[in-house]
């Protein structure tokens, strides 16, 4: 019999997982406490932007395989497998992850489990969380040991979430220590992911703590690689070298590779920054804090790129933002997303505004979220509108629309032809040939 799935939490991860599982042929019920979000999803309206996801969502609704609810009772009765996809944000004023939503979800679901089921955690959590939640389920679920917990971390990239869900590069299953429970959980997960496994996706079984460490370890490595090349950008600026050429040369070494070796403004979003901080906090709790002290420097290098971006812009304006207009292209933390969480672009814009600059921002997708996050900034409905009358233009998110801009088009709109390329996305010679004073992070 085909398993019926629930997805608890319908944010970015949960909505994507629910829609894609329905597209694979499963009956899926999405659950969230946010009534407005559930109403939007049930109407086929995504609360966020993700390329290619809305048609998948609407297809599931149309064929009846996908529904949404706010009722834990309905979810407990419906589901054979319950996926936990709730958020684990950073605690205010701390590095540690806030597990309030994870604990609340398990606390609400477990007492309602009256028949055998599998609970599958997908949220990114500190190591040790799965074992603690398994104890909660064993204590509170009326069905007792027939409610089994597994941990199956997600590896979604914003902008590629549908592809990463339907065609993952690996599937990791963290299984309980009891042999019978572990065999059952593995069997169920292999059945759910059978199409991916048949296509050659590696299926890796592990214990709870190893599975929990996979996601944060991957994010820590990627953050380190990004900050490494940005540290080299600092050296390049001091030595009058070109970090883009340095990156290109390094990328041809198979041991290093070119992915995540793009120098620029650094990383942001809802995963890498908070995950490496939570990783450091948890390592400290475990007495292994010295193993991850390097991540503090990784984080600091990342923040320094934002400061350097502001400094470059100020230098081009003669040392002050007072009474000067700054056109900002980009608000999302990366292209093909409307996510402004810990966005370097929005952070730079807000910093310049706080230092007296008149700042106008445009982003193809993130305008609504950017307005909510930074209401003191001005916003335009187009790139040309954002740079109108600007004394300096900052490219802070490398949307294709910005990469393809004609410098001549902007020349007629700005007050002064100064541009700082925060993502090393533009051709310097093209812009200089058009009369622009071009600067970029890590380049002479």
Secondary structure, DSSP 4 states (H G I P E B T S, - for coil): -PPEEEEE--SHHHHHHHHHHHHTT-EEEEE-S-HHHHHHHHTT--SS--TTHHHHHHHHHHHTSEEEES-HHHHHHH-SEEEE----PBPTTSSSB--HHHHHHHHHHHTT--S-EEEEE-S---TTHHHHHHHHHHHH-TTGGGEEEEE------TT-HHHHHHS-SEEEEEE-SSHHHHHHHHHHHHHHTHHHHHTT-EEEEEEHHHHHHHHHHHHHHHHHHHHHHHHHHHHHHHHT--HHHHHHHHHTSTTT-STT---SS---SSSHHHHHHHHHHHHHHTT-GGGGHHHHHHHHHHHHHHHHHHHHHHHHTTS--TT-EEEEE--SSSSS----TT-HHHHHHHHHHHTT-EEEEE-SS-HHHHHHH-TTSEE-SSHHHHHTT-SEEEE-S--HHHHT--HHHHHTT-SS-EEEETTS-S-HHHHHHTT-EEEETT--
